[in-house]
Amino acid sequence: MKLSGILAASLAAIMVATSAQAAEKLVIAGRDGVYADALKLAVSMYNKTNPDVEIEQLALPIDGLQQQITLSARENVTAYDVIMMDDTWAPLFMSNNWLADLDKLGGGLDDDFAKGMRDVSKWPVGTGTTYAVPFIGNVELFAYRSDLMAQPKTWDDVIAAADANNKGGVSGLVFRGKKANPIVSGFVPLLWAYGGDIIGADGKASLDSAASLNALNTFLKLATYAPKGVEAYDAPDIQDALQQGKTAMSMELWPSWAANLDNADKSKVVGKVAIMPTPGQVNPPAAMLGSWLLGIPANAANKEGARKFVDFMTSAEVQKQLALQVGTPPTRGSVYSDPELVAKYRWFPAQFEALQNARPRPRITQWAQVESIMGDYLQLALIGDMEPAAALKEANAKIADALK
């Protein structure tokens, strides 16, 4: 080979190597399951217009994800450019300055995002710095058989409807009675409706109150209309009861559980189950928020590229495609009103109404411990091993210790 040819070949090799070294890379730590499917679709869409960005996607089980992103943040290891977080993890990350300030890195959140999700994306909640962008708009809903009853407005209405429909192999209602997260998730909107709370405005445990006792007594009254063994019920049991027409109501319904209600291959009650925000009582309805957020670690290697991807993934266009193709609940109001989506998911208007009025779980770093305590004592009351007032008093004392 002539010298000029050798030089040309060497220059080409150097250019290829330099290009490879300069190629932009993003490492995203995310959930498995449907969350991974949504992220994979978003990555594919992003690479169509950004083909030079190499994206490594980690699909981890929920416990593994929480452990890995927490460990990397605590040890200040530069491992990820984008992390997926349950909104209950956010207080730990935000209060410790483990996340990049998004107000400075591309700006905050526009008003198309539902208010509750904008609030939990900030620290202090609702008023402070923006540290995350809402990615999954989970919110707790209520389901009832519209062919059997009118829409309940209050929990008193729910009791009356449960009593009227608890017959002929159909239970008045169902809920998740399993300890920890399941039973707590079903009870909390009822607690809020009666004016009770877990943590008061002063940051102290407040479960031992007259309002909380009224809520728990109502919960136990409703349990008398539930199927035998409800104390062990979890998500599959709720879905089966609804789809097979075995219950008149479910106190708890999450968006992913709704998909098969109108699937004739799986449901015996196609078009007969109405979905609504959870009922009110003393207070207006306030559903439990279950949002998932995208954050950028403060020590991320590629913060600018990460923000660009996060904005893309949470844009209205991509949120619509994720909802259509994967079924993940959107976080933007404009997407919930999209005619194509409403035609596919008839409950979307009610779902967005619930999302607009949803409340987050307490913004404390000890939530996992508090939820576990509360779940234990709620089930003790449910199975009759403790009187309601005693269960609340003891749970409150243990929550107070946890908060210390």
N, C-alpha and C positions, 0 to 999 in steps of 0.2 A: 504494500500500500504506500502511495506517495505520502510525503510529509503533510501536505495540505489535507489529504484524506484522514490521516491519523489525528491531526488537530481538530478537524471538523467532528470526527467521531468522539473525541475526548470532550469537546465543548458540548456536544449533544448529551453525553452521559452526565456531565456536570449540571446541565440545565434540568434534566430529568430528576436528578438527586435533589437539587435545590427546590424544585417544584414539590417533590414529595415531602421534603422537610417543612416547607412552608404551607402545606395543605392544612386547612382548618379542621380541627377535631372537636367533637363534643362528646362527653360521657354523661349519660343520663341514668340515674338510679330510680327505677320505677317498680310498681307493683306487678304481680303476675295476673293471670286470668284476663278478664275483659279489659282491665286497665292496660295490660300489656298489648292487647289487640288494638286498643285505641291509639296507644303511643306508636305502635308499629305502622299503623295507617298514616298517622301524622308525619312520621319520619319519611315514609315513602312519598307523600305529597310534597314535603319540604325539599327533598332531594331532586324533584323534577325541575325546580327553579334554582336550586342551589346544589348542583351536582358535585361540586368540589369540596363539600363539607362532609367529612367522615363522621358518622354518628354511631357510637357504641351504646346499645340499649341493654340495660340490665333488668330482668324480670324476676323480682324477688318475692317470696311470700311475705305477708304483712309484718310478721315478727322479725324476719331476717332483714327486711328493708329498714325498719325502725332502728334495729341494732347497728346496722352498718353505717347509716348516715349519722347517727348519734355519735358513734365511736370516732368516725373520721372528723367530725366537728370538734369533739372534745380534745382529740389529739392533734388538731390543726394539720391534718393530712390533706393534701391537695389531690383528692380522688375523683370528684365529680364536678360537672359544670351546671347540671340541673338536678334537683332532687324533687321527688313526689312526696307530699306529706299529708297525712290525715290532719284535719284542722285542730284536733286535740293535741297533736304534737307541737304545733306552731308556737305556743307560749314558751316552751323550753328553748327553741331555736332563736326566737325573736328576742327574748329577754337576755340571752347570753351573747347577742351580737354575732351569731353564727351565720347570718344571712346578709347578702348585699342589700344596700339601701336602693330600692327601685325607684324612689322619687328622684334620685340623682342619676340612676342608670336607665335613662329612657322615659322617665315620668311615671306617674301613678296610674290609677284605674279610671276608666270612663264610666259614666252613669248607666251604661247598658248592662253592666254586671249587676245582679241582684244585690240589694243593699246589705243583707246579712253576710254575704260572702265578701263584699268589699270590707266590711267591718273586721272580719276575722283575718283578713290579709294584712292588717295593720297592728302595730304595737306602739303604745297601748291600744287596746281593741277599739276600733271605730274612729279614733281621733289622731293616732300617731303616725309614724313613718310606715310607708308601704314596703313590706318585705316579701310579698308573694302575690301570685295571680291565680284566681280560682279556675280550676280545670274540670272538676266533676261537681255538678250541682245536686248532690243527694239531699233529699229532704223527706222526713217522715210524713206519711199520708194515712188516711182512714178509708176503709172500703166497706160498702154495704150493698145488699141486694135490692136494687131499685124496683124489682118486680114484686117484692114482698113488703116494702115499707117506704115511707117518705124520708127525705133527707133529714137526719138528726142535726139539730143546731147546737144542742147542749148535751152534757153528759147525763142529765136527767132524761133527755129524750132517748139517749142510748140505753139506759136502764129499762125504760118503758118498751122500747122496740125489742130488746133482748128477751124480756118477759113474754111478749106477744108471739115471738117467733121461735121460742125454744121448745120445739115439738116435731114429731114426725121424722125423727132421725136427723134433724137440723139443729145445731146448737145455736143459742142466742148470739154468741160471739166467740172469737178466739183471740189469743194473744200469746206472745212468747213468755213462758214462765220459767225458762231455764235461768240458772244463776248468772250473775255478773251482767255483761252488756245486754243480753236479750231482755231480761225482766226490767232492767233499768230503762231501756229504750222505750218500752211500752208504757211505763209508769210516768216518766218525766213530763210529757205533754199534759197529762191529767193533773199532775202536781202543779204545773204552771197555770192551768186553767182555773184551779181553785185558789190561786194566789200564793201558793207555797213556793219554796225555793230550796236549793241545796246549799248554796253559798249566798249570804246576804250582801247588800251593797257595801257593808263595812268589811267584807272579806272574811267574815267568820261563818262557821257552820250554822245553818238556820233550818235544818230539817225537822227539829223538834218544835213544832208550832201547831196552833189550832187549824190553820189552813192545810198543813201537810196531813194532819190526822183526818180531816174531812176527805181529802183526796184518797188516802189509803183505805178508809172505810168504803168509799165508792168503788175503788179497785177490787176490794174483797167481795163486795156485793155483786159486781160484774162477774167475778170468778165463779159464782154459783150458777151462771148460765153457760159456762165454758165446758168443753168436753172433759171427761175423766182423764187424768194424767197430764193436764195442761201445765203442771209445774215442770214438766220435762220438754215442753214444746219449744222448737226452734224454727228457723226459717222454712225448711222443707215441709214441716207440719202445717204451717200457715198457708203456704202455697197449695198444698194438697186439699186442705179444707175448703179453700175458696174455689179452686178449679173443679172440684168434684161436687160442688153444691152442698157441702156438709155444714155450712155455717151461714148465718144471716149477716154477720159483720166481722170485720177484723179491726182491732184497735190500732194495729200497726201494719203499714204496707210501705215498702221501699220501692222506688221506681223499677229496679231490676226484677222485682217480683211480679210486676204488672203485665209484662210482655206476653205471657201465655194465657191471660184471661180471655182473650178473644181468638185464641188458636183452637179451632174446632178439633184438631187432632189430640189436644190435651185437656180441653175445658168442656164441661157440660153446661156451662152457664154463659156462653158467648153473648155479649151485649147486655147481660143482666147485672153486672157488677159495676156500680158507680164508685168513682174515686173522688175524694174531697179532702180539704185541709182537716186536721184534727179538730174536734168540737171545742167550743169554749164553755165557760160556766160563769164564775165570778169575773174572770178576765176574758178578753177576746181570744180567739184561737191563736195558738203559738206552737207551731210544729218544731220538732228537733232538727236542727241543721246537721248534715253529715258531709260537708264539703271536703273535697281533696284539692290541695293547692300545689302549685309549682313554685319552687324557690331556687335562688342561685346562691350557693355557698359564698361566704365572704372571701374565702381563699381560692375560689375557682380560677382555673388557668385561663379561661376564655369567657369572661363575663359579658363582653359585648355580643359575642356570637350566641351566648346562652340567652340573653335578653331578646335577641332577634327571633330565636326559635320559640321561646315562650310566648311572645306576642303572636307569632304565626299560629301556634297550636291553640291559642285561646281566642283567635279571631272568629267572627260570626260565620264566615264561610267554612272554616275547618270544623267548628263546633257543629254546624249543620250536618256535615258529612259523617262525623263521628256518631251523631245521633242516628242518622239514617242507616249507616252500614254496620255499626257496632252496637248501638243502643245505649251509649253512655248519656246520662242526663246533662243537658247544656247548663251553662252558667250565665248566659246572656238573655235578656228579655226579648230581644228582637228574634232570636232563634225559636223561642217558645211560641211565638205568634206566626211563624212561617206556615203558610197554608199546606205545604207538602208534608211537613212534620205533624201538624194537627190532624191531617187526614190519616196518618199512620198511627199516631198516638192520641186518641180522642181525649185523654185525660190531661194533656199538656196545659191547657188553660188553668185547670184546677191545681196542677202541680206548680205552676209559676205563682199562682196566688199564695200557695203554701210557702213557697220559697221566699216571697216578698215579706211574709210575716214570721219567718222562722227565727228561732233563737239558737245561738250556739250553746254547747255545754260550757260549764264554768271555765273561764280563761285562767286556769291554774296549772302549774307544772305537775301537781300531784293527782291529776284527774284519774289516771289508771287505778291508783290505790283507792281513791274515793269511790269510784264506780264499783270496784270489787266489794268494798264494805257495804255499800248501799244495796247491791244485788244480793248479798248474803242475808241481810235482815229483811228485805222485801220477801224473799222466798220463805224465810222462817215464819213470817206473818201469813203468807199464802197457804202454807201447809198446816197452819194452826199450832205450830210449836211455840209461838210468842204472841202475846196480845199486841194489837197494832200500836198503842201508845208506848208500850215498853220497847218494841222493836225500833220505833223512831228515836226514842230517847237514847238507847244504847248505840244505835248507828250514828247519831249526831255526836255523841261523845268520842267515838272512834274517829270520825271525820275531823273533829276538832284537833285530835292528837296528830292526825296525818298532816294537817295544815301547818302544824308547828315545825 
